[in-house]
């Protein structure tokens, strides 16, 4: 009894999960047969009924005709291609009927839907030369019957009037029914009299036959009646009126239910069209036709019929042996469908374990023989449909191959552990749990579920160890084992805190833990609910720290980095998180909608809307302006002078009149200046009288009897309006009356006043003002200028010249005695040859000088020179020309074969003399010297020199030729190092001209021939 109690308490019946991952491989349809209507005299004499299924192994096929299996082995006309049936040499008597395809493999068989083969034909009308005449009164309606001959296949109808090709055209009076072929004529007219022939076409065979003519004649007796013809088709109801005059027509349903919106009226309400006819459209329809001769009513009932349509089908199912099966299929249709069930293509009969009721199939205590292909068949007189499914009955010993226990399961101390025992077994297995060798029993902390799941609540270290689940059914026993490891809880030792930070800074959000070393740990961060991708966002985000740290570094923080950051710590046994809010402060965003509300000649009232404060309240605003005359944006003066952060209006002052301005606003907060707003619309200030006088007023000079007045023009931004110009006022010094002149050119900077009475070099008071169309502005302060003076009247005397070198001539003259004209200085003009060329040389010196050196001349060239005195009126008469020839050029070679010796601090130099050529100036001496600045000694020998040098410096020694034409080429430099004292050497023979700045600085020697 004790053993029985233990089994009762601790044994679980595990529901098998054997149906998971079951692959159903029975046949299923890809393509099913369809009805065929073939011309009875088909030119290719062959038909193909398609049939294709899939499954593993690939299905095979059988065909039946009218319920009888087709023996393809003995039938030479029929054969299969894949699953499709091909029939050759078609025969109407042998091949007409209902065909059905069966597909089967090792899992079972299924039947296709039924498909028919029919042969279309059209026979001739019965022989009759002329049909009986139809008599009708004028204005009355008539129906001419066609009476189609024997046929198969869809027909179309037409009528010929009298003879071909005159066919009857359908209109408001004529209608040909494509259901019966009858011709309806309303309100017969005399022109309708004649012979009518019905033409019947078979749309399948393309055959056409004609009836015998039907004569239509008029009669004149009797009264006219209101007659109605009521016609039906699949989607419309036609009322044809055989009466005159044409009546008014209306429609209704006898049930009183109004027509839905899809119903349409056509042909003056003679046609009622009901698209997409459904069950709810069925019923009795009534047509009322009424004219002045009377009223008539026609009724017709329309019934709804439809072949079955599935709205619940069966699906492939896997069941364990001894389980129960319940399948149900449901279909709509009119009449209501009946149901039957097939197994492997054979009718399934009700018996014992198998029950069928209204489309529901139930099989109890399944066994292996119940496996197979099942089909639910729904059928009414309009057709049948099939729903197929495979039943797999499974029987197997328990197996944990697909769902073994984890070899190592980790759990946090204090948590709940779930160990699942899910063997694959059919029928379900009985299971029990063991820890080590001990069978587990239910307790306050241990739960054993009926499905085999073991749950341990509030796990402790004592629960760690090996666990085994044992499963058993009548086919065998299996077990699975795993080890439970209980770990210490993970703790967060350092959390991130809420922070405020400035744009552009960098921070580290800490996230550090203490954890059980047996656990695998990973860190991740989420920002505003989205996981941070450290590779994609590496410009700003980086995870730093080691295995116990998941710190997040955020570099160069931007405004869009403000939000909630969550550090998520995942271990094998739990997930922890900690979060912080990061507030990013930055300069304010740009204000918007800057508008000029009011503008004068010097002020503009502005308004704007604030931008984002970006985490720090706006403390003030700055207004900037731009004009066509400024370089970029400039801060402007405002009222109030300081615009506080809660103000959204201000007045700009000190603007220039008649200038087009743009304004923008910049906000400031504790972080700094933000981005500027978009510019306002361009707005021009009002015009005003000029408020600025021209500057730099002066003048003087000019021609005889002229007073030249100059000033700095006012820039356009200071002109204050249109029609701008200048007013020049002048008067002789000591007088009172001003003479005024108007200059209308805005850019003018000079005015010349001419008057023959003006004495040379007379002083005048002058002032210059500005004006525009609004009036005159202020004048400048008064300045004194002199009128034009006359040029000196006498040329200088005792002019002489001498050549100083190959490029320089000295010119001298006598100063002029006191003249009535002023002399400001002298001007020397020089030129080559005996006549003055277009371009001449000119040297001007200011002051009472009587000598000047003219440089930059050509060597060995004759020059003519002339001197004149000048003042502001220009140069006076020139002196008589004199001439002077520049000297020959100096030699273009430096001294060669330089020998030197150093004894103590004395440097001795020897060199070969330079021999001049005919075209060169005579050598007059040599220039010898050291560099840097050190003293040098003289030598009396023409090609020898001695220099006293300091032993603590380095020297660069060069020898240069001196001649009447000037300095010649220097020798190759000699480098004397301070460590070379007591040495000797010789210079190279290369020639090199030193730039003039390197010419020796120390004392130099001249050796004169």
Secondary structure, DSSP 8 states (H G I E B T S, - for coil): -HHHHHHHHH-EEE---TTTT----S-EEEE----EEEETT-SS-EEEE--EEE-SS--EEEEEETTEE--TTS-SSEEEETTEEEEES--HHHH-EEEEEEEEETTEEEE---EEEEEEEE------SEEEEEEEETT--EEE-----SEES-EEEEEEESSTT-B---SSSEEE-TTT--EEESS--GGG-EEEEEEEEETTT--EEE--EEEEEEE--S----EEEEEE-SSEEEEEEE-SS--EEEEEETT-----TT-EEETTTTEEE-SS--GGG-EEEEEEEEETTEEEEEEEEE---EEEEEEE----EEEETT--EEEE-EEEEES--EEEEEETTEE---BTTEEEETTEEEE-S--GGG-EEEEEEEEETTEEEEEEEEEEEE-EEEE-SSS---SEEEEETTS-EEE----EEES-EEEEEEETTEE----SSEEE-TTS-EEESS--GGG-EEEEEEEEETTEEEEEEEEEEEE---EEEE----EEEETT--EEE--EEE--TTS--EEEEEETTEE--TTTTTTTEEEES-TTB-EEEE-S--GGG-EEEEEEEE-SS-EEEEEEEEEEE-S----EEEEEEEE-SS-EEEEEE----TTS-EEEEEEEEE-TTSSS-EE--EESSSEETT--EEEE-S--TT-EEEEEEEEEESS-B---------EE----------EEEEE---STTEEEEEEE---GGGS-SSS-EEEEEEEETT----EEEEE--TT--EEEEE-TT--TT-EEEEEEEEEETTEEEEE---EEEE------SS--EEEEEEEEETTEEEEEEE-----SS---EEEEEEEESSS--SS-EEEEEESS--EEEE-S--TT-EEEEEEEEEETTEE------EEEE---B--S---EEEEEEEETTEEEEEEE-----TTB--EEEEEEE-SSS------SSTTEEEEE--TTS-EEEEEEEEETTEEEEE---EEE-GGGTT-EEE--S------GGGS--S-------
